[in-house]
Amino acid sequence: MTYHKILPPEELRRMSPEDRRKKLQELRLELMKLRAKQRTGTLGNPARIRMLRRLIARILTIEREEQLNIRRGSEKSA
């Protein structure tokens, strides 16, 4: 099992769309495996599921922002 670190939004935005999609597939696969372990009772770190779900949501949000041409993170309020 691979261990994905928590990626900050800025790092995700710097990734190419292809790299983000590949990362999203990896995360979804890992989440599926962790849910199976949870059902069998062999899951070591249940907080990992929550972290993966949030990371998946973060990637999907950034993808959607790019579709809508919304720029976040670099704006500073005056």
LODOVEX-941996 format. One line per field, with one value per residue (C-alpha): residue number from 1; residue in one letter; z, y, x. Coordinates in nm, 3 decimals. Layout:
BEGIN
seq: c(NUM, ...)
type: c(a, ...)
w: c(Z, ...)
v: c(Y, ...)
u: c(X, ...)
***
This chain:
BEGIN
seq: c(1, 2, 3, 4, 5, 6, 7, 8, 9, 10, 11, 12, 13, 14, 15, 16, 17, 18, 19, 20, 21, 22, 23, 24, 25, 26, 27, 28, 29, 30, 31, 32, 33, 34, 35, 36, 37, 38, 39, 40, 41, 42, 43, 44, 45, 46, 47, 48, 49, 50, 51, 52, 53, 54, 55, 56, 57, 58, 59, 60, 61, 62, 63, 64, 65, 66, 67, 68, 69, 70, 71, 72, 73, 74, 75, 76, 77, 78)
type: c(m, t, y, h, k, i, l, p, p, e, e, l, r, r, m, s, p, e, d, r, r, k, k, l, q, e, l, r, l, e, l, m, k, l, r, a, k, q, r, t, g, t, l, g, n, p, a, r, i, r, m, l, r, r, l, i, a, r, i, l, t, i, e, r, e, e, q, l, n, i, r, r, g, s, e, k, s, a)
w: c(0.000, -0.092, 0.160, 0.015, 0.202, 0.249, -0.050, -0.004, -0.260, -0.405, -0.491, -0.649, -0.861, -0.988, -1.107, -1.466, -1.517, -1.627, -1.309, -1.097, -1.271, -1.216, -0.847, -0.819, -0.955, -0.710, -0.417, -0.511, -0.541, -0.201, -0.047, -0.187, -0.034, 0.303, 0.308, 0.243, 0.534, 0.750, 0.675, 0.764, 1.082, 0.986, 0.934, 1.135, 1.100, 1.048, 1.020, 0.692, 0.523, 0.619, 0.499, 0.162, 0.118, 0.183, -0.054, -0.328, -0.269, -0.283, -0.621, -0.759, -0.637, -0.807, -1.128, -1.116, -1.045, -1.355, -1.562, -1.444, -1.470, -1.101, -0.950, -0.578, -0.340, -0.511, -0.438, -0.153, 0.007, 0.019)
v: c(0.000, 0.341, 0.619, 0.951, 1.260, 1.548, 1.774, 2.145, 2.309, 2.517, 2.202, 2.044, 2.354, 2.338, 1.980, 1.920, 1.808, 1.466, 1.427, 1.529, 1.273, 1.003, 1.100, 1.097, 0.740, 0.630, 0.788, 0.635, 0.292, 0.328, 0.449, 0.145, -0.085, 0.090, 0.060, -0.314, -0.340, -0.144, -0.394, -0.687, -0.519, -0.503, -0.128, 0.017, 0.391, 0.485, 0.856, 0.773, 0.722, 1.071, 1.220, 1.046, 1.160, 1.518, 1.496, 1.355, 1.638, 1.893, 1.762, 1.760, 2.116, 2.238, 2.061, 2.231, 2.571, 2.533, 2.438, 2.755, 2.966, 3.053, 3.148, 3.080, 3.093, 3.371, 3.644, 3.879, 4.098, 4.466)
u: c(0.000, 0.132, 0.123, 0.016, 0.118, -0.119, -0.068, -0.129, -0.362, -0.077, 0.117, -0.191, -0.247, 0.112, 0.059, -0.046, -0.407, -0.281, -0.075, -0.375, -0.597, -0.335, -0.307, -0.687, -0.700, -0.430, -0.612, -0.947, -0.787, -0.622, -0.949, -1.127, -0.863, -0.883, -1.262, -1.228, -0.983, -1.225, -1.502, -1.278, -1.159, -0.790, -0.762, -0.475, -0.539, -0.905, -0.819, -0.644, -0.983, -1.091, -0.762, -0.793, -1.152, -1.049, -0.755, -0.980, -1.228, -0.947, -0.830, -1.184, -1.239, -0.923, -1.023, -1.363, -1.210, -0.996, -1.299, -1.475, -1.157, -1.165, -0.830, -0.788, -0.497, -0.302, -0.554, -0.480, -0.742, -0.655)
***
